[in-house]
Amino acid sequence: MRLDPRPDRPAGTTRPEVTARTADPRTRTARRTRAAAAVLTAAALAASGAAAAPTATAAAPAPAALVNPGFEQGLDGWTVTSTSGATAAAKVSAPGRGDSAGRLTHWADAPYAVRTAQQVGGLSTGWWTVSAWVKSGGALDATTLGLLDCAGQDPADVTTTTPLTEQDDAWVRLAVSAWVDDATCTVAITTDGPAGAWADVDDVELTPGRVTRDVRGGDLSGLAKNEAYGATYADADGRPGDPVELLADAGMNLGRLKVWVDPADGWNDTDDVVATARRIEAAGIDLLVDFHYSDRWTDPGAQGVPAAWQGLSPAAMADAVHDHTREVLDALQAAGITADYVQVGNEINPGMLWPWGQTWDVDTSDGVTGAQWDNLAAFLTAGATAVKEVSAETQVILHLTNINNGIGGLTWWFDEVTARAVPFDLIGLSYYGYWHGSLADLQEAVTVLSDRYDRDVLVVETAYPFTLEDDAPAWENVIDVPTELVAGYPATPQGQAAAFRAVQDAVASAPGGRGIGTVYWEPAWTAVAGNGWDPADPSSGNAWENQALFGFDGRLLPAAAELAPDTAQPATRRTSTVRLRLTPTTVTAGRAATVAVEIRSKGHVRPSGTVVVAEAGVELARVTLDGTRSGAVRVALPVLSAGTHRLTATYSGDAALLGATSDAERLTVRAPRS
């Protein structure tokens, strides 16, 4: 990305219209197994503009038979309930999505809570996904789509929030999955919001399979320099911590690092990448290395040749790309680290290594005329070849941006590189909602590109502000006025969290099932003097700190919770053990005791859920765990009667850990001496 306004395509240049699919099929990466593709129908793909994928030969469980899923028969088959007496807030309106006659609408002119639901039976054991096409607005987090009361699922209710579509009022596909082992679930659309909150829903489906946010990443390229200039970080409660560990504990499972050839400030070179990659590896998360093939930022407005490569012929430049890629990845290998993903180039719509690898005539005065597709293909192939020489398992990503220019601007580019047999595994996209169009535009890009080129799609950059204020030292922020925001999403901590989750859900729910996740750009780039945007100018400032996932006080913001993993299959959740410790084991009657409870499991343990201390099955006290601390907690008991009490502690479990109960421990309450 870049930290100044992005230029449009130069005047006088055109892109070809979308043509027939280029013949360069690739086998889908086998590193990831998802049943999400089974969730989608040919109709959903057709609606997005993509061709339906060939049907699998193996028989799959049939979709569940919802009654009146498109609301063409009004509310037949659906039950409307309201805790606020506002059942009239749910109705069927016309028209629906596409050629549908009707859609479900939730709306009221006063605060209200309403649910439209349908219980479905006969479900086979396994993952089931409810999906619907939705539009909503009027309030953050007011409406959810979910599966409720699914036996075997913990928690029993799994929901996700409908995205706000006020930006363009276009339909967005939303999906959420739950594990079922008792044949019955309830599909529910629930709105609980202020006056004017509204939602439209159509074409609900319940299908076998699972939708997941496989990649929940963060770009940590600026972290080491930030810390060197004095940045500190803490969890939401203010406890200091390593930001890599704090984000990993929140659920981040990938760290992205850019690499420059010979940067003016010495940061983001090979040594720096290796040092930060060690921290990423230690946190137990994946690594994505982002090669810019430059000494500074590259993006649609800048793809400069490194100083050391100036004067090279295109053929020699391709060799330099190969050798630089090998140098960095070999250095990582020497440190015991293998990159899981590698970007060969960064936001390379206009090509790379200008003018030799340009995709249009960027500068008409430089003596290099027109697009240089063959050179660009040679550069990309050289980088990809180097990646596979180091590790055949590393996934090569080609990264584009500017979805807002239309799908033709993306297929035009990929048609050219696939026609030249450039090898790659994944398609990377940048998506910032305030620049790159709507969530519907994003879903179209994910669906069309994944189908046309038979690759999964990863959004490698996204972000959103939590404030429009500027931290010290002051520097004008990239997004700093209300008119620049996405309609409906305020620049608040809650707005940032909602916007981030909406992007993740849009990618995961895109028709075709090939959106594998999202990477948050520079979540730890907070404002400190000396770490500005320009590596050649120490006096430059940070134009991004209002979009970090750490606040101006260095504390983790609520949006970090949106990195949390999806609900796990019960059988795959890790086991936990609970230890109850009484110190002291004897107290005097009339005094309350406090017990210590510790929840243990392998790996990082930051449990959420509840701990209940009980005697003979009768609850005495409980505490709620917020998922931000280790598994040790103290529980205050009520005053107990004189005698011996056998106490147990029971942990409820959460999305990652199974519940467990401790052994019984004896607490003696001694009568006071007379």
N, C-alpha and C positions, 0 to 999 in steps of 0.2 A: 504494500500500500504506500501511498505518499501522503505527506502532511500539508499539502497545499491543494487548491482545487484541481480536479482532474480535467485535462483538456478533452474536448470531443475529437473525433477523428478529423484529420486535416481536411480542409475544404478541397473540393474537387476530386476526392477519392470515393470510390464506391465499393460495395461488397457484392459479390454474386448472390443471387437468390439461392435458397436451399435447393439442392439437386438430389438426384437419387443417391441412396446410401452407398458410400464407398465400400468396395469389397475388401475388407481387412478384418475379418472376424477374429476376436481373441477369446480364449477360454477365460471365463470369469475366475478371478483369483480364488484359490482354494483355502486361503488362510482363515477364512471366516465362513461359518455355516449359519445361514439364516433361512427361516421358512417364510420370510415376509413376502417373497414373490408369490407364494401361493395364496396370499391374502387378497391379491389384486385381480380384477376382472378385465377382460378385453375391453369392456365398455369404458372403464376408467382410463385405460391407456388411450383409447380413441379420443376421449374427451380432451386429453392433453395434447393431441396432435401427433402422438407416437403410434407406430404400428404395434399391434399386439405380438408378444413373443410367442414362439411355437409352444404348444402345450407339451407338458412332460409326459413320458410314456407310463410312468408309475402312477397308479391310482392314488389319489389323495382324498382325505375326508371331504365330504360335501359341505358347502356352506350351510349354516343353519337357516331354517325357513322362518324369517321374520314376517309377521303379518303387516301388510301395508307399509313397507319400508320407505316408499317415496311419498307417502301422505296424499296419494291421489284420491283415496276414500276418506278424506278428513282425518279424524283421530281414531278410526276403527282399528282395534288391536292394541291401542296404546292406552295407558292409564295415567290420568293427570291428578297429581296431588299437590297440596300447598299448605305449608305451615303458617302462612300469613293470610289464608283465606282468599288467595288470588288465583283460583283455578282458571278464571277467565283470561289470565295473562298468557295462557297457552292456547294457540289457535292455529288453524291452517290458512295460509295466505296464498294468493296467486300473483304471479306464476312461480313455478319452482325452478330448479336448475335445468338448463338446457331446454328440452321440450316437455319437461315434467309439468303437470297441471297444478301442482301445489307444493308448498314447503311448510315445515313447522316453523312457527314464529313464537318467540317469547318476548313480551314487552308489557310494560305497565307504566302509568304516569305517576306512580307512587312507589316507595320501596316495597319490594316483593320477593317472595321465594316460591318457585314453582318447579315441579319435576314432571317430565313426560317420560314414561318408562314402559318396558315390555319384558316380561319374564319369558325366558326361552329354555326349554328342556331338551332332553335327548342328546346332550353334547358328549362327545367322546372325551376321554381323559387326555389332557395335553393343553397346549397353548391355543387360545382363541383371541381373535382380534376384532374389536368393533371399530368400524370406520364410518365416516360420514363426510359429506361436503358441507362446509359451514361458512357463515359470515357472522360477524358480531361487532358490537361497538357500544359506546356509551359509558363504559366503566371497565377498569382493569379487573381481571380474574373473576368476573361475575358468572360466567357460564362454563360448565364442564361437560365433557363427554366421558362416559365411563362404563365399566362392568362392575356390578355390585353383587354382593352376597354369593360370590363364586366359592364353593367349598373347596378347600385345599389351598386357597390363596391367602397369604398373610402379608399385608393386611387384606381383609375380605373385600374391600372396595378399592378399585384402581381407577383413577380418573386422570384426565389431563385437561388443561384450560383451553378454550377456544381462542384462536388468535384474533386480534382486532384487525378488521379489514376496511377501516374507514379511509385508508389511503387511496383505494380504487374501487371498493365495493365488489371485488371479484371473489368467486368461490375458491376456497382452499380445502384440500383434503386433509382430514385429521384422523389419526388412528391411535389406539391404545390397546395393550394386550394384558391378559390375565391367565393364570394357570387354573384349569378346571379339572376336578377329579370326582365330582358328584353329580354330573349331568345337567346341572341347572345354573343359570346366571341371569341377571337382570341388566338389560341395556337401558341406560338412563342418560337423558339430557337434563341438566339441572341448572337453573339460574337463581342466584341469590344476590341481589344487587340493589342499587339505588334506583330512583325514578329515572326512566329513560334508558336504562341498560337494556340491550336487545340482542337477540340471536336468531339467525335463520339456519335451519338444518334440513338437509334433503339426502335422499339416496343412502340410507343407513344400511350397512352390511355387517353380518357377523360371520366370520370365516375362520377356518383353522389356520394356525401359523402365528408368527410373532413379529412385531415391529419393535426394533431396538435402536437406540442411539449408541452404536458400537464405539465410535470415537468421540470423546469428550475432552478436547485438548485445549492447550494454552500456549501461546507463543511467548517464550521466556528469553528472547534474544537480548533485551536490554537489562536483564536482571543484574548480571555481574557488575556492569558499570554503575548501575544505580546504587548497589550496595557499596561499591568502592567510594562513592561520593556521599555516603552517609545515610542512605535510605534504610529504614527499619520496618519490620512487618509484625503483625500480631493477628491472633484470631479475633472473632467477633466480640469476645469478652475482654480483649486487651492483653491477653497473655502473649508475650513475644514468641516468635517462632520462625523457622526457616520457611520462606514463602513457597518453595517447591513442595515441602512436606505439608504445609497448610492446604495448598490447592489439591494435592494428591489425596489428603484425608477427606476433602470435600467431594472427591469423586473424579478429579481430572485424571485421565489415563494415558495422556500423550503430551509430550513437551516438544515444541517446535523451536528450532534455532536457525537463524539466518547466518550465512557465512559470506564475508567479503574477501577479496583477494589481498589487497594491501591498504586497509582503511587508514585514513589520516590520523585517527585517534588511537589506533592499535587495538580497538575492541572489535569483536565479531570476526576475528581471524581464526586460523586453525587452532591455535593454542587455547583461545577463549572458548571456542566451541567444544573442545575436548573437556575442558574444566567444568563447564556447565552440564555437559552430557553425563559426566560422572554423577552429578547430583540427581539428574533425571533417572539414571539407571539405579541409583541407590534408593530412590523413592518407589521403585518397582513399576515404572510406567514406560510406555513406548517412546521412541525418539524419531522425530521427523527433522531432517536436515534440509534447509532451504538455500540452494545455491543461487546467488544473484549474478555471478560472473561479472563482477564490477567491484570498484573500490568504495562504493556508496550505494544508496538506495536505487533500486530499479523498479519500474512501474510503467504504466502507459505513457508517461511523460518523460521518462529517462531510462535509457538502456545503454549507458556509456561503457566503452571499452576500458579495462583496467590499464593503468599507466604502463605497467610492465609488458602489456601485449600490444601497445601502439606500434604501428608499422608492420605488423605481421600480415602475411597473406591469409586469405580465408582458410586455406588448407592448414597452415601453421596454427591459426587460431583454433581450429577444431582440435588439433593436437593439444593445445594449451588447455582447452576445456576438459579434455580427457584427463590430462595429467593433474590439473588442479583438483578435479573430482576425486581421483585416486589418492592424491596426497592427503586430503581431509579424511576420507573414509579409511584409508590405511592407518592414519594417526588414531582414529577411533578404535580400530581393530587392535592396535598395539596396546590400547588402554583396556582391552577386554570388552569393547562395546561395538555392537553391530546396529547400524541404523535400521529401523523398521520400515521407514519411508524416506524417499529422497525426492525433492523437487528439483527438476532440471530447468532452472529459470524461474523468474518471479513475475507474475502478471505480464505475460509475454504476448499479449494480443498484437502489439506492434513489432514483434520480433525481439531480438536481443543482439548485443554487440553491434550497435549501430555504427555505420550504415550497412555493414557487411551482412547482417542477418535480418534486415528490416522486412516487414511484410507490406509496406507501402513506402512511397518516397517521402520519408520523414523530413529531410532537408534537401530541397531542390538545388542547393548551391554546393553540395559536398562532392559532386562528381560521380556519385553512385546513383544511377537512375533506376527507379521502379523497385518492385518487390524482389527480394533475393531469397526465394523459397528454397532453392537447392542448398544455398549456404546455411540457411537456418536449419534445414533438415540434417545437414552434416554436423552442425553444432549440437543439436539435440541428441542425435544418435551417438555422438562421441561421449556425451555425458552419461547417457543411459547405458552404454557399453561398459564404461568404467564402474558404474554402480553394480552391474551384474558380475563383473570380474571379481569384485570384493565379496559380494554375497548374492547368490541367485535368488534368495528369499526376500531381499529388500524390494519394496514396491516403488516403481518409478512413477512420479506424478508430473503431468504437464498442467500448468496453472494459468488460467485466464481470469479476466474480470469484465466489468462493464456489461453485466446482464441487461442493464437498462437500454442498451443500444439494440436490443432485439435478438431473438434466437438465431437469426441468420448471420449475425456477426460472430457467433461462436461456431456454428457449423461450417461457415466459410473457412475458418482457420483450421479446424480439425480435418476437414476434407482435404486441404492442401497437405498437411503433414502425414495423414494416413495414406494418401496417394503416393507418398515418397517412402512409405514403409518405416516411418519412425517408430521405434519400439517404446511402448509405455504400458503401464498397468492400470493407472487410475487417472481420472480427470479431477483437477483441483479448481475451485472457484473462490473468488472473493465475493462476499455479499455484505454490504453495509446498507441497511434499509433506507437511510437518508440519502444515499447516492444511487442505488442500483435497482430501483423499482420495488414492486410489491412482493409479498410472499407468494402470490400466484405466479408472478414472473419467475421467482426462484424455483418453484415446483416445476414449471414448464421446462426450465433449463435442465434440472436434474433428470426429469423424465425423458426428454427428447435426446439429450446427449448420451445418457446411459443406454438407451435403446439403439440409437443410431450407430454407436461405436462399441457397444458391448463391453463397457467398462463401468465399474462403480464410480460414484461421484462423492468427493469429500469437499466440504466447504472449509478451506484452509485459513480463511480470515473472516471474522465478524466482530462487531463490538457495538456498544450503545452507551450513551452518557448517563451518569447517575445525578449529575448537576450541570448547570450552565455557568456556575461560578468558576473562577480561576484561582488556583492555588499559588502560593509564593514559591519561587520567584515567578512573577507574573509574565505570561506570554500568551498571546491570543490563541485560544483553542480552535481546533478544526471545526467543532460544532459548539457554538456559543450563543445562539439566539433561538427563540422558540420556533420561528418559521422554518428552521432547518430540521426539525424533529419529524419523525414518522407520526402521522395522524393517530391520535389515541394513546400514544405512549409518551408520558411525561418524562422529563429528565429528573427523575427521582430514583432512590434506591429500588423502590418497588417497580417503577417503570422500566428500569434497566433489567431487572430480573425477569419481568414478563416478556420484554422484547427478546432477550436471549433465549428463553425457553421457546418462544414462538418460532424463532429461526430453527432451533433444533428439531422441533416437532414437524415443521414444514419439510425439512430435509428427510427425516425418517419416514414421514407419511406420504411422500411424493409417489404418485402412481408408477408402478414398475418395481418398487422395492429395492432400488439400487443406491439410495442415498445413505452413506454409511456413517455420517457424523459431521461434527462442526468443531473448529478450532477458534478459540477466543484470542484476538490479537492483543498482545502486550498487556496482560492483566496485572502485571507488577510494575509497570512503568509509571511510578509516582513522581511527583515533582521534587527534584533536588538540584541545587545549583551545580552546573558543570556537566549535566547529562541532558543536553538539549537535542533537538532533532538533527542538527548539522554536525557530522563528525569532524569537520574541518574548522568549526567555530565554537570554542568552549563557551562563548557568551550567549549562544543561542539557547532558547528555552524549550520547555516541554509543552507541546500543543495537544497532548493526549491524556493528561492525568485525570481529567474528568470522565474518562471512559475506562479507567482501570477497574479491577475487581477489589482493590484496596482503597479505602477512603482517604481523605486528606489527613486523617489521623493515623494512617497506616493499618487500620483494622479491616479485616475481611468483610466484604459487603454481602448483603443477602443474595445477590445474583450468583455468588459462588455455590450456593446450595443447588443451583440448577445443573451443576456438574455431576450430581449424585447419580449412581447407576440405576438402571431400570430394575423393577422388581424381579428377583431371581426365581427360577423354578425351585419349589421347596426342597427337592432332593439335592439340588446343587448348592444350596446355602451351606456355609461352613457351620460345623457344630460349635457350640459354646459350652463352657462350664461355668458354674456359679459357685463362689465361695462366700460363705457367711462367717463373719468373725465378730465375736463379742468381746469387747474390752471396756470395762471389766465384765466378768461373767456373773458378778453378783452386785445388785444395787439395793438400796434401802427403799422400802415401800414409801410411796408418795413422791418419788423422784423418777423422772423420765430417763430412759436409757437411749443411747444411740448405738446403732450397729453399723459395721462396715461391710459393704458388699462389693465383690470384685467379679467382673465378667471377663473371662479369658477365651482367646481363640488364637489361631495361627495368623500371622501377618499383622497389618495395621488394624487395630481395634478402636473404633470410634463409634460405639453402638448407639443406636436410637431405640425408642420403644419405652417400656416401663419396667420397673422393678417393684415387686410387691412382697412385703414381709408379712407372713401369716402364721397363725397358730391353729393347728387342727383344721386347716382349710378356711379359717375366718381371717379376713384381711385386717391387719393392724395399721399398716401405713404403706404408702407408695410414693415413688418419685418418678419423674419423667426425664428421660435422657434425650438430649438435643442433638446427638451425633457429632458434637464438636470436641468432646473430651475423651480421655481414655476410659477404660471400663471400671474404674474405681469410683464408688459413691458412698456417702454416709447417709443413713436413713434414721430420722428421729422417730422414736416410738412414743405412743401415748403412755400415760401412767398406768402400770399394770398392778393387779392385785398380788398380795403376798403369796408365795408359793413358787413352784418350778414350772417354767414355761418352755415348751419345745418349739423352737421357731425355725421356719424355712424361708428362703428368699427365692422367688421365681422371676426369671427374666422372660419377657414376652417374645423376644426375637424381633428382627427387622428384616429389611429387604435382603441383607447380606448374611445374617446370622440366624440360626435356629435358636429357639428358646430352650431354656433349661431350668432345673430346680436344684438348689443346693441340698446337701445333707442337713439333717436337723441338728441344731445346736441348742444347748440348755442355758437358759437365763434364770438365775435364782433371784427372786425378789424377797428380801428378808424383812420380816416385820420389825418395826422400830423397837428399840429397847425401852422397857417400861421404866 
